[in-house]
Amino acid sequence: MVLVMLATASVGPRVAAAELLDNEDLIQMLKAGISLVVIVKKVEQDSTPIFISDSNELIKIKKAAEEGAMGKAEVDRLLELVITTANKSKTNLRGMVTRLVNLCENFVEAEYESLMRELLRQGKTVVPYLLEQIEAESERKRAGVIDALGRVGDKSEPVLLSIELMLYDRNPGVRAKAAEALAKLANEKLSEKLLGDIKTKQGEKVDGIFLFFGHLKDAKALPTITEALKNLTDEDSRVAAAFALGEMRAKDAHAVDALLRGVLDEQSVELRYHCARALGLIGHGAAFTHIKRAFERFPKGKARILTTLSNFKYIEVIEFLVGHTTADDPEVRKAALHVLEILTGERYSASEDWETWVFHNKARPDWSRLETGPAAEPAKKTQE
């Protein structure tokens, strides 16, 4: 499903690029008159210098050396050192990216995050080598490269364009990861373009765009996404639209109505779940009636839809959940107990203990009464 890769592992604090010897550091030292002998020792001590040796950079380095009163012979030796070191940097960076994409095939989170941190220490110098791999055959590799690009934070046009194209990748997980990464890097111009693309790319997968606006929490896309949830037939796109409306905390009446209808969709377990989740994030208490109806009406996804009630702090919800702590389905029992623990902060395993809790807490003023609202009709059928 489209949201299979929405969850992102947390990242530790990024190591500042200044901890690595790069062109900018070198130019500063040269302008300050630091001798070639000292610079050579510094390069030898730094295990990962990341020099760039294209023509423009070599010219900058030469001018800085001359400004620092370095002689011609020393400047020539310096430039040779930069070129040699830059070639080693290219090999090292390309090797690191290769290790990352290979690790994506046999994913181990601790190893992945460790290598990702090592990669991020290289800063934007690693970007060209990531872009080389962005269209790898494996969807896991493509997703890993996109994840790295989003974390590096390079907002240049080539990076934005490359990730934008992946919003239409054939794999839904890659589209989801592209949306997440692009939201970290986007500017107003790109947001406006993608908003227009929703209308112009009729018949294509646009779930990536909806996820992008959801991560961005950009309300200007709300009317368009609401209409998509109501009218599109593509399940991935409707699920992504529901996700986006939840992330936007869309209290607009039309958005809420579309979500309420989605909770009662006849075909899609994913759509029912994400619409219910969105309504919980929005804080629409009247949605409980629809979630309860969906739970009772549809045999698939019962346990999962129960988990969306963790945002509904109402005594009626507690009573409903307590009634399912003795359900025949072990997954339903597990979900009911888990949500009860979240809502109350208590942990009981026996239904009798929960009933006692309800008896003693039912009249507490901090437990709100349910809102009432208009019922939505079951949504039109979609293909699973």
C-alpha positions in Angstrom: 0.0 0.0 0.0 1.0 3.6 -0.6 1.7 4.4 3.1 4.0 1.4 3.7 7.1 3.6 4.1 5.6 6.6 5.7 7.3 5.9 9.1 10.8 7.2 9.2 13.4 6.2 11.8 14.6 9.1 14.0 18.0 10.6 13.2 20.5 11.8 15.7 21.9 15.3 15.6 23.7 16.0 12.4 27.5 16.4 12.6 28.5 19.8 11.4 30.3 19.9 8.1 33.0 22.2 9.7 34.4 19.1 11.4 35.7 17.9 8.1 38.4 19.5 6.0 36.9 20.8 2.8 37.5 23.4 0.2 36.0 26.2 2.3 38.3 25.3 5.3 41.3 25.1 2.9 40.6 28.5 1.4 40.3 30.1 4.8 43.6 28.7 5.9 45.3 29.9 2.7 44.0 33.4 3.0 45.3 33.5 6.6 48.8 32.6 5.3 49.0 29.1 6.7 52.1 27.4 5.3 51.9 24.4 2.9 53.8 22.2 5.4 51.0 22.8 8.0 48.3 22.2 5.4 49.8 18.9 4.3 50.0 17.7 7.9 46.4 18.7 8.4 45.3 16.8 5.3 47.3 13.7 6.5 45.7 13.9 10.0 42.1 14.2 8.6 40.9 10.8 7.7 38.1 12.1 5.5 39.0 15.3 3.7 36.4 16.1 1.1 38.0 18.4 -1.5 36.4 19.3 -4.8 38.8 19.7 -7.7 36.8 21.1 -10.6 38.2 24.1 -12.6 36.3 26.7 -10.6 37.4 25.3 -7.3 41.1 25.1 -8.3 41.0 28.7 -9.4 39.5 29.8 -6.1 42.2 27.8 -4.2 45.0 29.3 -6.3 43.8 32.8 -5.7 43.5 32.2 -2.0 47.0 30.8 -1.9 48.4 33.8 -3.7 46.5 36.1 -1.4 48.2 34.4 1.5 51.6 35.0 -0.2 52.3 31.4 -1.1 55.0 31.0 -3.8 54.3 29.5 -7.2 56.1 26.2 -6.6 54.1 25.7 -3.4 50.8 26.6 -5.1 51.5 23.9 -7.7 52.2 21.3 -5.1 49.1 22.4 -3.2 46.9 22.0 -6.3 48.4 18.5 -7.0 47.5 17.6 -3.4 44.0 18.9 -3.8 43.4 16.9 -7.0 44.9 13.7 -5.5 42.8 14.0 -2.4 39.7 14.9 -4.3 40.0 11.7 -6.4 40.3 9.7 -3.2 37.2 11.5 -1.8 35.3 10.6 -4.9 36.2 6.9 -4.5 35.3 7.0 -0.8 32.0 8.8 -1.3 30.9 6.5 -4.1 31.8 3.5 -2.0 29.8 4.8 1.0 26.7 5.3 -1.2 27.2 1.8 -2.7 27.3 0.4 0.8 24.1 2.3 1.7 22.1 1.1 -1.2 23.3 -2.5 -0.7 22.3 -2.3 2.9 18.8 -1.3 1.8 18.4 -4.7 0.3 19.1 -6.5 3.6 17.8 -3.8 6.0 19.1 -3.7 9.5 18.0 -0.5 11.1 21.0 0.0 13.5 23.5 -0.5 10.6 21.4 1.7 8.3 21.3 4.6 10.7 25.0 4.3 11.5 26.0 4.4 7.8 23.5 7.2 7.2 25.2 9.3 10.0 28.5 8.6 8.4 27.2 9.7 5.0 25.6 12.9 6.5 29.0 13.9 7.9 30.1 14.4 4.3 27.5 17.1 3.7 26.4 18.1 0.2 29.5 16.6 -1.4 27.8 13.2 -1.3 24.8 14.4 -3.4 26.2 13.6 -6.9 26.9 10.0 -5.9 23.4 9.6 -4.4 21.8 11.0 -7.6 23.7 8.3 -9.6 21.8 5.7 -7.7 18.3 7.3 -7.5 16.9 5.2 -10.4 18.3 1.9 -9.1 16.3 -1.2 -10.2 15.4 -2.1 -6.6 12.6 -0.1 -5.0 14.4 -0.5 -1.6 17.5 1.1 -3.0 15.6 4.0 -4.6 13.8 4.6 -1.3 17.1 4.6 0.6 18.7 7.1 -1.7 15.7 9.4 -1.5 15.8 9.1 2.3 19.5 10.2 2.3 18.8 13.1 -0.1 16.1 14.4 2.2 18.3 14.2 5.2 21.3 15.9 3.6 19.2 18.9 2.9 20.5 20.0 -0.4 17.7 22.2 -1.9 19.3 22.8 -5.3 17.2 22.4 -8.4 18.8 19.2 -9.7 18.0 17.5 -6.3 14.4 18.8 -6.1 13.7 17.8 -9.7 15.2 14.3 -9.2 13.1 13.7 -6.1 10.0 15.2 -7.7 10.2 12.7 -10.6 10.2 9.9 -8.0 6.7 11.1 -6.8 5.5 9.1 -9.9 7.6 6.0 -9.3 6.0 2.7 -10.1 6.4 1.6 -6.4 4.1 3.1 -3.8 6.7 3.0 -1.1 9.1 4.9 -3.2 6.5 7.5 -3.9 5.8 7.8 -0.2 9.5 8.3 0.6 9.9 10.9 -2.1 6.9 12.8 -0.7 8.5 12.8 2.7 11.9 13.9 1.5 10.6 16.5 -0.8 8.5 18.1 2.0 11.8 18.7 3.9 13.4 20.6 0.9 10.4 22.2 -0.9 10.0 25.9 -1.7 6.9 27.9 -2.5 7.5 27.6 -6.3 7.6 23.8 -6.1 4.4 23.7 -3.9 2.5 25.7 -6.4 3.7 23.5 -9.3 2.7 20.3 -7.6 -0.7 21.8 -6.7 -1.3 22.4 -10.4 0.0 18.9 -11.3 -2.9 17.4 -9.3 -5.3 18.6 -12.0 -3.1 18.2 -15.1 -2.0 14.6 -14.3 -5.4 13.1 -14.7 -5.2 9.3 -14.9 -1.8 9.2 -13.3 -0.8 8.2 -9.8 -1.0 11.4 -7.7 -0.8 9.9 -4.2 2.8 11.1 -3.9 1.6 14.7 -4.3 -1.1 14.3 -1.6 1.4 12.8 0.8 3.8 15.7 0.1 1.2 18.2 1.0 0.3 16.2 4.1 3.9 16.2 5.3 4.1 19.9 4.5 0.8 20.5 6.3 0.0 23.1 3.6 -3.6 24.1 3.9 -3.8 25.6 0.4 -4.1 22.2 -1.0 -7.0 21.2 1.2 -9.9 21.9 -1.2 -8.2 20.0 -4.0 -7.4 17.0 -1.8 -10.9 17.0 -0.3 -12.3 16.7 -3.8 -9.9 14.0 -4.7 -11.0 11.9 -1.6 -14.6 12.3 -2.7 -14.3 11.7 -6.4 -11.2 9.7 -7.3 -11.4 5.9 -7.8 -7.8 5.1 -7.3 -7.4 3.6 -3.8 -3.8 4.8 -3.3 -4.7 8.3 -4.1 -7.7 8.3 -1.8 -5.7 6.8 1.1 -3.0 9.4 0.6 -5.7 12.2 0.5 -7.1 10.9 3.8 -3.6 10.9 5.3 -3.0 14.5 4.1 -6.2 15.8 5.6 -5.4 14.3 8.9 -1.9 15.8 8.9 -3.4 19.2 8.1 -5.9 18.8 10.9 -8.6 19.8 8.4 -11.7 20.9 10.3 -13.3 22.2 7.1 -16.9 20.8 6.9 -16.3 19.4 3.4 -13.1 17.6 4.4 -14.7 16.1 7.5 -17.7 14.9 5.5 -15.4 13.2 3.0 -13.5 11.5 5.8 -16.7 10.4 7.5 -17.9 8.8 4.2 -14.5 7.2 3.8 -14.7 5.5 7.2 -17.7 3.6 5.8 -16.1 2.7 2.4 -17.4 -0.7 1.3 -14.2 -2.0 -0.2 -11.0 -0.5 1.2 -9.6 -1.5 4.6 -6.8 1.0 4.1 -9.2 3.9 3.3 -11.4 3.1 6.3 -8.4 3.1 8.6 -6.8 6.3 7.3 -10.0 8.2 7.3 -10.7 7.1 10.9 -7.1 8.0 11.9 -7.5 11.5 10.3 -10.7 12.2 12.1 -9.0 11.3 15.4 -6.1 13.7 14.6 -8.6 16.4 13.7 -10.5 15.8 17.0 -13.9 15.2 15.5 -15.7 13.3 18.2 -18.8 12.5 16.1 -16.6 10.2 14.0 -16.8 7.6 16.8 -20.3 6.6 15.6 -18.9 6.0 12.1 -15.9 4.1 13.3 -18.1 1.9 15.5 -20.4 1.2 12.5 -17.3 0.3 10.4 -16.0 -2.0 13.1 -19.4 -3.8 13.3 -20.1 -3.9 9.6 -16.9 -5.0 8.0 -15.1 -8.2 8.9 -11.7 -7.1 7.6 -9.5 -4.6 9.6 -11.4 -4.7 12.8 -8.4 -4.6 15.1 -6.7 -2.0 13.1 -9.6 0.4 13.0 -10.0 0.1 16.8 -6.5 1.6 17.2 -7.7 4.9 15.7 -9.8 5.4 18.8 -6.7 6.4 20.8 -7.4 10.0 20.0 -11.0 9.9 21.2 -11.0 10.6 25.0 -14.7 10.0 25.7 -16.2 7.8 28.3 -18.5 6.3 25.7 -15.4 5.2 23.8 -13.9 3.6 26.9 -17.2 1.7 27.5 -17.2 0.5 23.9 -13.5 -0.7 24.1 -14.1 -2.4 27.5 -16.9 -4.4 25.8 -14.3 -5.9 23.4 -11.7 -6.9 25.9 -13.3 -10.3 25.9 -13.7 -10.6 22.1 -13.1 -14.0 20.5 -10.5 -12.4 18.1 -7.2 -12.1 19.9 -6.1 -9.2 17.7 -9.3 -7.3 18.6 -8.7 -7.9 22.3 -5.1 -6.8 22.1 -6.1 -3.6 20.2 -8.9 -2.8 22.7 -6.5 -3.2 25.7 -3.8 -1.2 24.0 -6.1 1.7 23.3 -7.6 1.6 26.8 -4.0 1.9 28.2 -3.3 4.9 26.0 -6.5 6.7 26.9 -6.5 6.1 30.6 -2.8 5.5 31.5 -4.0 2.3 33.3 -3.1 -1.3 32.6 -5.5 -4.1 33.3 -6.0 -7.4 31.7 -9.4 -8.4 33.1 -12.6 -7.0 31.8 -14.0 -6.7 35.3 -11.1 -4.4 36.3 -11.9 -2.1 33.4 -15.6 -2.1 34.3 -14.7 -1.1 37.8 -12.5 1.7 36.4 -15.5 3.0 34.3 -17.7 2.9 37.4 -15.3 5.1 39.4 -14.4 7.5 36.6 -17.5 7.9 34.6 -18.5 11.2 36.2 -15.1 12.8 36.0 -15.3 16.2 34.3 -12.1 15.6 32.3 -13.9 12.8 30.4 -15.9 14.6 27.7 -19.2 13.6 26.3 -19.4 12.7 22.7 -20.3 15.3 20.1 -23.2 14.6 17.8 -23.0 15.2 14.1 -24.8 14.2 10.8 -24.3 10.7 9.7 -22.5 10.2 6.4 -23.8 7.7 3.8 -21.5 4.8 2.9 -19.0 5.9 0.3 -18.9 4.7 -3.3 -17.1 1.4 -3.8 -13.5 1.4 -4.8 -11.3 -1.4 -6.1 -9.0 -3.0 -3.5 
